[in-house]
Amino acid sequence: MIDEYIRVSKHAAVRAQQRGLTAQDIGLILEIGTEIDDEAVELRDIDVQHAIERCKHQIQRLEHLRGRRLIISGETLVTCYHATRRRRFARR
C-alpha cells in the first residue's frame, strides 16, 4: 500500500483520483519505477519490460512446481517430492 512508502498530500490524492491512479498503482510505480532525481520516480518502458519478464519467469516456475509437496517437521524440511494421485481400481 502507498502509506508504507510515503505520505500523500491532499493535492496528490485529488490528482491521482482525477488520473485514475489507485494506491496500488502508485505503489507499483514506486516499487518498479526508476528514480529520475531526488523528487521523481518514473515508470519507463524498460521498467515495465523487466517487470513483465520477471512475472513470466515466475509463472513458468509455478507451472514447473505444480503438484510438488514439502514435508516439514517443526522448522525442518524433511523431504520433498512430486505428489501424484494414484487411482485405486476396485477388484471385481
C-alpha beads as a LAMMPS data file, in Angstrom:
LAMMPS data file: protein, C-alpha beads

92 atoms
91 bonds

1 atom types
1 bond types

-500.0 500.0 xlo xhi
-500.0 500.0 ylo yhi
-500.0 500.0 zlo zhi

Masses

1 110.0

Atoms # bond

1 1 1 0.000 0.000 0.000
2 1 1 1.187 3.519 -0.675
3 1 1 1.156 4.513 3.011
4 1 1 4.129 2.205 3.532
5 1 1 6.235 4.352 1.190
6 1 1 5.226 7.984 1.609
7 1 1 2.596 10.346 2.960
8 1 1 0.132 11.542 0.343
9 1 1 -0.806 15.233 0.214
10 1 1 -4.425 16.209 -0.367
11 1 1 -3.375 17.660 -3.729
12 1 1 -1.737 14.374 -4.786
13 1 1 -4.780 12.356 -3.666
14 1 1 -7.079 14.550 -5.782
15 1 1 -4.757 14.397 -8.818
16 1 1 -4.366 10.619 -8.525
17 1 1 -8.134 10.208 -8.414
18 1 1 -8.588 12.505 -11.425
19 1 1 -5.990 10.497 -13.363
20 1 1 -7.410 7.119 -12.366
21 1 1 -4.436 6.041 -10.249
22 1 1 -5.155 3.796 -7.277
23 1 1 -2.944 3.417 -4.234
24 1 1 -1.866 0.041 -5.673
25 1 1 -0.900 1.715 -8.963
26 1 1 1.216 4.279 -7.150
27 1 1 2.795 1.518 -5.075
28 1 1 3.750 -0.365 -8.256
29 1 1 5.290 2.741 -9.786
30 1 1 7.306 3.332 -6.617
31 1 1 8.385 -0.324 -6.494
32 1 1 9.237 -0.885 -10.149
33 1 1 9.915 2.600 -11.499
34 1 1 13.224 4.402 -11.896
35 1 1 14.243 7.274 -9.669
36 1 1 14.747 10.213 -12.030
37 1 1 16.074 12.588 -9.399
38 1 1 15.636 13.085 -5.648
39 1 1 11.978 14.031 -6.125
40 1 1 10.679 11.954 -9.055
41 1 1 10.043 8.320 -9.962
42 1 1 9.013 7.343 -13.488
43 1 1 7.757 4.003 -14.781
44 1 1 9.668 3.707 -18.057
45 1 1 9.121 1.182 -20.856
46 1 1 12.259 -0.716 -19.826
47 1 1 10.990 -0.931 -16.222
48 1 1 7.728 -2.423 -17.454
49 1 1 9.539 -4.875 -19.761
50 1 1 11.770 -6.095 -16.933
51 1 1 8.819 -6.480 -14.554
52 1 1 6.848 -8.450 -17.153
53 1 1 9.823 -10.750 -17.790
54 1 1 10.159 -11.404 -14.037
55 1 1 6.444 -12.216 -13.841
56 1 1 6.640 -14.547 -16.855
57 1 1 9.595 -16.339 -15.284
58 1 1 7.691 -16.722 -12.020
59 1 1 4.672 -18.141 -13.889
60 1 1 6.938 -20.683 -15.626
61 1 1 8.416 -21.701 -12.256
62 1 1 4.911 -22.086 -10.787
63 1 1 3.887 -24.327 -13.707
64 1 1 7.005 -26.423 -13.131
65 1 1 6.367 -26.677 -9.372
66 1 1 2.692 -27.647 -9.659
67 1 1 1.982 -30.731 -7.554
68 1 1 5.201 -30.623 -5.573
69 1 1 4.905 -31.459 -1.885
70 1 1 7.146 -30.452 1.005
71 1 1 7.164 -32.414 4.256
72 1 1 8.055 -30.226 7.215
73 1 1 8.597 -31.182 10.825
74 1 1 8.805 -28.197 13.137
75 1 1 11.199 -25.856 11.352
76 1 1 12.963 -28.607 9.360
77 1 1 12.328 -29.555 5.746
78 1 1 12.323 -33.354 5.920
79 1 1 11.754 -34.244 2.261
80 1 1 10.179 -33.041 -0.951
81 1 1 8.630 -34.861 -3.890
82 1 1 6.139 -34.696 -6.725
83 1 1 2.799 -35.755 -5.281
84 1 1 0.762 -37.738 -7.770
85 1 1 -2.749 -39.004 -7.383
86 1 1 -2.881 -42.736 -7.567
87 1 1 -6.010 -44.313 -8.817
88 1 1 -7.241 -47.292 -6.885
89 1 1 -9.153 -49.698 -9.015
90 1 1 -11.672 -51.882 -7.283
91 1 1 -11.236 -55.547 -7.994
92 1 1 -14.253 -57.422 -9.249

Bonds

1 1 1 2
2 1 2 3
3 1 3 4
4 1 4 5
5 1 5 6
6 1 6 7
7 1 7 8
8 1 8 9
9 1 9 10
10 1 10 11
11 1 11 12
12 1 12 13
13 1 13 14
14 1 14 15
15 1 15 16
16 1 16 17
17 1 17 18
18 1 18 19
19 1 19 20
20 1 20 21
21 1 21 22
22 1 22 23
23 1 23 24
24 1 24 25
25 1 25 26
26 1 26 27
27 1 27 28
28 1 28 29
29 1 29 30
30 1 30 31
31 1 31 32
32 1 32 33
33 1 33 34
34 1 34 35
35 1 35 36
36 1 36 37
37 1 37 38
38 1 38 39
39 1 39 40
40 1 40 41
41 1 41 42
42 1 42 43
43 1 43 44
44 1 44 45
45 1 45 46
46 1 46 47
47 1 47 48
48 1 48 49
49 1 49 50
50 1 50 51
51 1 51 52
52 1 52 53
53 1 53 54
54 1 54 55
55 1 55 56
56 1 56 57
57 1 57 58
58 1 58 59
59 1 59 60
60 1 60 61
61 1 61 62
62 1 62 63
63 1 63 64
64 1 64 65
65 1 65 66
66 1 66 67
67 1 67 68
68 1 68 69
69 1 69 70
70 1 70 71
71 1 71 72
72 1 72 73
73 1 73 74
74 1 74 75
75 1 75 76
76 1 76 77
77 1 77 78
78 1 78 79
79 1 79 80
80 1 80 81
81 1 81 82
82 1 82 83
83 1 83 84
84 1 84 85
85 1 85 86
86 1 86 87
87 1 87 88
88 1 88 89
89 1 89 90
90 1 90 91
91 1 91 92
